[in-house]
Amino acid sequence: MKTRNQAKLTVQLSVDGEEKLQKQSFSHVKADVTEETILAFGEAIARFDPENSRLESMIETVDFEYRK
């Protein structure tokens, strides 16, 4: 039996003057979230520093458990 345990989102932002992407993770993501909602969330996070950062990507990580 397949059971969804948990999910998290990682926002990846490019920040002016920095080579590496800045990453921020958020846990306890609801099941069946749409792509549009995930991207809108990432854009909202990027707006905290709109002059220096922009959304590069979102990573959704979902953990499942399989039992006999």
VOKOLLO-187979 format. One record per atom (N, C-alpha, C): x, y, z; residue in one letter. Coordinates in steps of 0.02 Angstrom, whole numbers, plus 50000, padded with zeros to 5 digits. Example, Ala and Ser with C-alpha at 12.3 -4.5 7.8 and 13.67 -1.06 7.14 Angstrom:
2
506604971650390A
506154977550390A
506604983550390A
506424988850354S
506844994750357S
506455000250394S
***
This chain:
68
500424994150000M
500005000050000M
500455006250000M
500295010849957K
500685017049950K
500355022449992K
500745025650036T
500495030950079T
500945037050073T
500645042750063R
501015049050059R
501185051250131R
501825051950146N
502035053950213N
502055061450221N
502455064650179Q
502535071950185Q
502795074750119Q
502775081350114A
503035084750055A
503345091350076A
503815093650036K
504115100250049K
504245103649982K
504275110249986L
504445114349928L
505095117849941L
505515118149891T
506135121949895T
506105127449842T
506165133649865V
506165139349821V
506905140849804V
507055141449740Q
507735143249719Q
507725150149687Q
508085154749718L
508105161649694L
508805163449671L
508835167249617S
509485170149598S
509495177149628S
510055178549661V
510135184949696V
510705188749662V
510585195049647D
511095199049614D
511735199149655D
512295197949621G
512945198149653G
513165191549684G
512745186349681E
512915179849710E
512925174549655E
513435170249656E
513485164949605E
512985159249618E
512945157149681K
512515151549698K
511795153849706K
511335149249691L
510625150649703L
510485150549778L
510055154949799Q
509835154949868Q
509245150249873Q
509245145849923K
508715140849931K
508355141749997K
507705140849995Q
507295141050056Q
506785135550051Q
506745131350102S
506275125650102S
505685126850148S
505115124050129F
504495124450167F
504205117550172F
504055115350233S
503795108650246S
503035108650250S
502765102750255H
502045101550266H
501615104350210H
501805102750148V
501425104850090V
500825100250081V
500245103250066K
499645099350056K
499695094949994K
499315089649993A
499295085249935A
498915088549878A
499085086549817D
498735088749757D
498755096249746D
499315099349760V
499395106549745V
499555107349671V
499255112149639T
499365113049567T
500025116549553T
500265115549492E
500885118749470E
500825126349474E
500265129049455E
500155136249457E
500205138949528E
499935135249576T
499965137349646T
500675137249672T
501045132049654I
501745131549676I
502155137249648I
502075138749584L
502455144249554L
502245151049582L
501605151949595A
501375158249626A
501675159149695A
501735153649733F
502055154049799F
502785156149792F
503135153249744G
503835155149733G
503905162449714G
503455164949671E
503465172049652E
503335176449713E
502885174349756A
502745178149817A
503355178649862A
503725173149869I
504335173249909I
504855177849877I
504915177749812A
505405182049777A
505235189449787A
504605191049797R
504395198049805R
504625201049872R
504875197049918F
505135199849980F
505745204249967F
506095202949913D
506675206949893D
506655207949817D
506155211549792P
506035211849720P
506585215249679P
506985219449710E
507505222949673E
508125218749662E
508235213749705N
508855209949702N
508775202449687N
508165199849688S
508095192649678S
507525191049630S
507585185149599R
507055182849554R
507005175149560R
506415172649550L
506285165549555L
506615161849496L
507015156849512E
507325152649461E
506935146149452E
506765142949509S
506385136649504S
506095134849572S
505645129949569M
505345127049628M
505465119549626M
505625116549682I
505725109349687I
505215106649736I
504815101749713E
504345098449758E
504615091549773E
504695090049837T
504945083549859T
504385080149899T
504185074349875V
503645070649908V
503915063849931V
503785062249994D
503985055850023D
503385051250026D
503475045249999F
502965040050002F
503235034050041F
502785030550073E
502955024350107E
502575018750075E
502905013250063Y
502595007350033Y
502585001750085Y
502004999050098R
501934993550145R
501614987550112R
501774981750139K
501464975550115K
500744975250137K
***
